Amino acid sequence: MSRADELFIQNCKEILSNGYWDTELEVRPRWEDGASAHTVKKFCIVNRYDLREEFPIQTIRKMGFKNAMDELLWIWQKKSNNIHDLRSHIWDAWADESGSIGKAYGYQLGVKHQYKEGMFDQVDRVLYDLKHNPASRRILTNLYNHHDLSEMALYPCAYSMTFNVSGRTLNAILNQRSQDMLTANGWNVMQYAVLVHMMAQVSGLEVGELVHVIADAHIYDRHVPIVEELIARKGFDAPTLNIDSSVTDFYDFTVDSFSLEGYEAHPLGCSIPVAV
C-alpha cells in the first residue's frame, strides 16, 4: 500500500469517526438536483510526504495522472484561467460562456509585480529565488488575493505554496483552506508532489518533503458510501515517477515529460457526484 493510500485512509477514518457534521447549518454548495451538499469535517489535517522515498499517489483507486499533470501545467506554466487551454472538463461547471473562470488560479500566478531585481510574476519569482537566493525564507506563492475574490468563479482551495531549501534539498508546504477529500485529495497531492520535482530539477536541487496542510478536510454526505468502500480496500505499492531529465527550463515541461512506472490501482467503480 502506498503512503498516499495510508494517509488517505487514516484521514477519512478520523473524519468519519470523529468529525463534525454541518447538517444544522446553511451551506453554499448544492448538488445537481438543488439539494444542500452537507459535509462531515475535521479541522487542520497535516500530512507529510517524503518524496525521496516514494511518489505519493493513491492505488486504492486509479488516479487520472495525465489529466492532473495537464491541470498543473495549465495553472503553473500556462498561467491560464480559461478552460479552452485545458484538455479535461473538470473546470467546466465554473466557467462562463467564454471559458473563463475569472481572476483565479493561473491568472494570479501570471500577474507581474515589481521587485528590486525587476518585474516578475509569482512563478518566475520562485524560480529566480531558488537559483539565486536559496537561503531565502520568502519563497512562496499566494493565490488568495482579496482584491480579486469577487471576480473569481471559485475562491482558490489550494492557495499557497511555500518553498524552502536546506542545503541542496527542496521542501515545500501546500496550504489548502478547504478540501473535498474524495474528489481532490489524491489529485492535489500527486500534482504538487510533481511540482516540487519540477522546481527541484530546473533549479539543480534534490526533492525532500511535501507537507500538506488542510484547514477544512471534509467528506460530502453523498460521498460517504464511496469513501467507506475505498478505505476498506487493500492498495498496491507506489509506482516510480519518471521525469524527462533533459528538461532544464520550467517552461519546457509537457504532459509527456512525466510517466509512472509500475502503477497498479483499483478501478474506482462508480461516478463521483460533484457539489458546486
N, C-alpha and C positions, 0 to 999 in steps of 0.2 A: 504494500500500500504506500502511495506517495505521501510526502509530508503535507502537501496541499489537501489530500484526502483526510488525513488525520486531523488537521486543524479545522477543516470544514465540518467534519462530523462532531468534533468536540464543541465547536461554537454552536452548532444547531441544537445539539442535545441540551446545552446550557440555556439557550434561548427558549426552547420548548418546555423545559422543566422549571425554570426559574424566571422567565421573562415577564414583562408587563404587557397586558392586553389593553389596547386603546379603544375597545368597543363602546365605552361610555362617552367618548369624545367625538366631536365633529372633525372629520378628516378631509383633506383636499383630494386625494386620489380617488378615482372611480373605475369600476370595471366597465367593460364594453356595454353591459346591459344597464348601466347607470347606478348600480348599487355601490354603496360606500366600500372602499377597499381598506379594511382594518388590518392591523398587524399586531404581532407579539414581538417584543424587542428587549435587548439588553443594551445598557449604556456603556460605551467605551470598551470595545474589544480591541486588544493589541496582539497581533501575530508577527512572529519573526521568521523569516525565510533565509537560510544561509545558501546563497546562490553558488557557492563553491562546492556544496555537497550534492545538490540536485536541482533540476529545473522544476519549479512549483506549478504543476498542472494536475487537475483532478483526473482520476481514472475511473471513479465510480459513475461517471457519466462522460460521454465523449464531448470534448470541447471543440468549438469551431475555431481552430487555431489560425487559419489563414484569414478568416473574416476579422478576428481580433487584431491581427497584425495590420490589416488594411485600415481599421478604425484608428489604431495607434498612429500610423503614418498620416492619416487624414488630419488628426489633431496636431501632432507634434512636428511633422515635417511639412505637410502642405499648409498647415495652419488655416484650414478651411472651416467655414461654418455653413457650407452648402452640401446637401445630400447628393447632388449630382456628381460630386467628386468622390463619392463613396460607393463601393461595389455592392454592399449589402443594403438591406432595407430597415435596419434596426432603429434608424432615426426618423423614419417616415412620419410617425404619429406626431412629431413635434415640429415638423417643417411647414412653412407657409407655401403659398402657390408657386413661389419662385424657387423653392427648395431650401430656403434659408432657415436656420434655427436662431437667428438673431445674433446679438453680440456675445455669443457664448463659446466656450471651449477654444477651438483653434483660432477664432477671432482674437481672443485675449492674448494668446501666445504670440500673435503676429504684430501686435501694436508696438511701434518703436518708441523708446524712451531715451532721453538724454542722460548720459553718464559722463564722467570726466574724461573717459577714454574715447568717447564718441557716441553715436546712435546705435542702439541695439534693441532687438526685440527680446523677449524673455528666454527663448531657446538659445539664441546666439549669445546672450549674456552668460548662460550656464556653460556653453561650450568654450567661451573665451576664458572664463574663470577657472574651469577645470584644467586648462592648459597653462594659464599664466598666473593664477592665484589659488593654487590647490589648498593652501593653508587657510583660505577664507572660510569664515563661518556664516557667510551671507549668500551662499549659492542655492537659490531656491526660485521656484515659480509660484504664482498665485493667480488663480482664475476667478476668485470671488471678488470682483470689482463692484462695489456697492453702487457706484455711479451708473453702471450699465445694467444692473439687475432687471430693471423694468423693461429692457429691450432684449431680454433673453427668453427663449421659449421654455427653457428649463434651467433653473439655477444649477450650477455645477455641483455634482456629487463628489467626485474625486477632484478636489480643488487645489491641492498644493503638493509639490514635490520638493523636498529638501535634500540636497546632495552634500556629502561630507567625505573628505579624503583623509585617510590615515595611512601615512607612508605612501605606498603605491596601491592602496585598496580603496575602491569607491563603494561607499554605503549610501543608502537613501531611505527616506521616510515618505511614505504615501499617506496623506491625510484625507479622509473622507468624512463629510458631515453626515452622510446617510448611505446605507447600502441595503438593497434588496438581496438577501443572501442567496436565494435560489437563482435568480436571473443574472446577478452581476458579480458575485464574489469570485468565483473561479475565473471569470473573464478578466476582471481587473487585475487580479494577482499575476496571471501569466503575461498580460500586457506590460505591466510596469516592471516585472522582472526582466523582460526583453529590453525595455527602455534602459534599465541600468546597464545591461550588457552592451547596448549600443553606445551609450555615453562613455563607458569604460574603454571600449575598443578604439573609438576615434580619438580618445584623449591619452592613450598609452598607459592605461591603468588596468588593474585587475578587479573583478567583481568581488564584493563582500556580501553584506546583508541588505535585504529589503525588509523594512519594518512597516507594517500596515496598521494604521490607527483608524478605527471606525467609531465615530461618535454615537451613531444610532444604527445598530445592527439588527435588522428586523426580517421577519418572515410573514408574508401576507397570508390572510386567513385561507384563501383558496389554494395556497401553495403547500399547506401543511401536509396533506396526504402524500404529495410528491416528495417532499423533503424526508418524511418518515421512511418512505421506500428507499431513497438514496442512501441514507445513513445506516441502513441495515445491510448494505452490500459490502462485499469484500473487494477491495481495489487491487490494482496491479502496481508493480514497481514504476517509478518515474522514468520517463524517457530521457534521452540525451538531446539537448538543444544544440543544433549546428547553426553557426552564423558564418556567412561568407567572410573569411579572414582578410580578403583583399580590399575590403571597403575601409577607407581611412577618412572619408568625408561623410558626416552625418546625413547629408542630403543625397548621397548616392545609394542608400539602402532602398531596397524594394521589397515587396511582399515575398518575392522569390529568394531573398537573401537569407531567409530563415526556414529551417525544417526541423522536424522531430524524428529522431532515430529510435525505433523500438517502442513506439507509442501504442499501448493496448488500453482499451477503455470499453466500459459497458455502454450500449446504446441507452439514450435517455428513456425512450419507450413511450413518450407522450408529448403533446404540445404544452407549452407553459403560457397560461394567460398573463397578460401584462396590464397592470393598472397604470392609468395615465392621469 
